[in-house]
Each structure stands twice: as structure tokens, then as C-alpha cells.
Amino acid sequence: MERNTCMILALDVTDREEALKIAEDVWEFVDAIKVGYPLILATGLGIIRELAEFAPVIADFKVADIPNTNRLICDQVFEAGADAVIVQGFTGRDSLDACIDIASEYSRDVFVVSEMSHPGGAEFMQPAAEAIARMALEAGAFGLVAPATRPERVKKIRKIVGDKLTIISPGVGAQGGRASDVIAAGADWVIVGRSIYRAESPKEAARKIAEEIQAELRGEY
Ligand code: O7M
């Protein structure tokens, strides 16, 4: 995945036409489009190929099963045209290895969730997050998912993985995180959903966040 705008669109709408219209409006401001259960359950797996016309697609299924089932899920996701899959780290090394093995057969990427961005993410996941980050590093994942709502945690995770893993960070806007803060903390990409797809003009909303990120990268904050 190329890093240009440093922004990933979380396209959690449930209507196919709306999803395609938003993708058409904002593709120039995002490096990838993340789709998950809401859009895929509503419209079918075929939406991945349709969206891939605009940008690389990350399939956010937060895969969390035994190795064999993980392998079967990831196989379907890559066959459907996704460039990357998001999996949970808490299921352990063998489950993660199964995802990474199948991803490498397709030359695709795996992102591992270390700690989630909502308040409940601090309950059970935060105490395990640093160990999950180390495991993802050893297993050869492409990246981690770390919370934009807690930039200090992104900083900590960045310290652990150095420049060997990418970090994508959800929680900007609707959940209270600020794009420039989390980029400054060491995230490679921010993930933004509602602040773009619920805006009166998704294009203008995406442009504004993209500009904020570029200003941060130029050291203007
Ligand atoms: O910007 P939002 O809050 O509307 O959307 C954020 C998106 O990121 C939404 O698709 C969530 O499911 C996802 N997400 C989180 O918000 N927090 C997490 O900790 C992890 C994810 C995620 O993408 O996991 C892979």
C-alpha cells in the first residue's frame, strides 16, 4: 500500500450506490478504502472489486478464529480482491501465522489489531497490546491497528515495532482523536469513517483532514 495522503476511508455505509458515490468523491484524498461487516453484509462480497476500481481495499473482518478457519476466511477475502485483511492478535501466534501464510500466497498484507480505540478497548486489550505488537513483528505482519483516541499508546507501540511495521490508526473525528496528533505520535495512516461519510460534503471533509495531515508532516503544527 502506497503512503501518499496517509488517510484510509472507513466506508461503513450500508447502501451500495452511496458507497460507490463516496468512493468516487474522495478517492484522491485516501490511500485505501476499509470495508467491513456493515457494507459487506448489506451488499455482498462483490463490493470489494467495485471499490478496488477507486483505491486498494482493506477487508476489516477482525478475523479471530482457530488457524484453519482463519485460513478459510482470508482465502475468501483475497479471492474477492482485497489488498489486505485486518485480523485480531489476541487469538495467538498460530492463528496469526495462518493469516500471514495465506496472505503471502496471494502477495497481500495483514494488519493486526493490538488495542481498540473505544473506551472498552482499554479493559482487556490494552494490557495485552504490547505483547501483541511484538508477536505481529516476529510473525512478519505488514502492520498494526492502534488507537487514535490514545496517541500516547500509538507512540508506545511505535517504539516497540520501530520502522519494521506500519501503524494504521482509527478513532479520528467522531471518536475524538485528531489526525495531526496521531500522525505526530507515529501512525502511518489514520482511518476516518463518520467524519467523512456523514459530512454534508464527504469530498470537502476528506480534503480538510488530508490537508491537516500534510501540514503536520511538513512540521507546521
Ligand atoms: O471514524 P469512525 O469512528 O466512524 O470509524 C472508525 C472505523 O475504524 C470503524 O470502521 C471501526 O470499526 C474501525 N475501528 C475502530 O474504530 N477502532 C478500532 O480500535 C479498530 C477499528 C478497526 O478498523 O479495526 C480494524
Residues whose N, C-alpha, C, O or C-beta is under 5 A from the ligand:
A	BS01	O7M	A10 D12 D60 I86 E115 M116 S117 H118 V145 P170 G171 V172 A174 Q175 I191 V192 G193 R194 S195
